[in-house]
Amino acid sequence: MAAHPAPIHEPVPAPEVPLLAIFAGLIVVAVVAIGLVIAVPSTLTLIAALGTVIAFAILVTWMLARMIGPED
């Protein structure tokens, strides 16, 4: 009698919850940065808002690269 083949394990897709939380956080940060620029219009708040947006863009790119993984 032949042995039964081992069951095929399908890869489990990565959950989308971390990505959703990242984008929700980015929306909150963007609203706060825009609110600060509107409430206290100065060069310092504009630079701080741009710095925040740039920093979060770099962070999101890095996190997505880690989630996706290296290309083979």
C-alpha angles and dihedrals in degrees: 000000000000121000119247114253117249114264115261112248111215116208113256112234116240113260117257094215096093091051091049091050091050093053092044089053091048091053091052092048092048092050091049092047092049090046091053092050090050095042098044108021107197139125091254094057091045091052091046091050093048091046091051093050093047092047093050092047089055091046094050092047090051093047093048091049090053092047094049095041132209121320114248 
